Amino acid sequence: MFGLIDVNSFYASAEKVFRPDLKNAPVAILSNNDLSGEKS
């Protein structure tokens, strides 16, 4: 069984609450999703 929690959308929603200037603006969250911990 796998579960996926989309914390990026929560972060965007919370950011709009704390930054009223973003209320009617689109917000995008960028991530590299690199959870391996390995360094190249």
N, C-alpha and C positions, 0 to 999 in steps of 0.2 A: 504494500500500500504506500502510495506517495501523496504528499500534501504540498501545496504551493501557497505561500503567503505572499501577496503582492504588497510589500511595504513601500514600494515606490509610489503607488497611487495614494497611500496614506500620507506619505511625506509631502506630496504635492497638495493634498487637501489641507494638511496642517499648515503648510507654508502660506496658503491663501487666507487662512484664519488669522495668522499673525502678521501678514503683510497685506493690509486692505488695498494697497495700490495694485495688487495682482488679481483682485476680485473678478474683473471681466476680461482678463488676459489669459491666453492659453499658456499652460505651464508644462514643460517637458523635463523629464528626469533621464539623464544619461548615465550609463554604467558599463563597465567593461566585463562584469560578471566573472572576474578571475578570482576564484576561491581556492585555487590549488596551492597558493603560497609559494610556488616555485619561482625563482628569479632567473631570467634569461641572461 
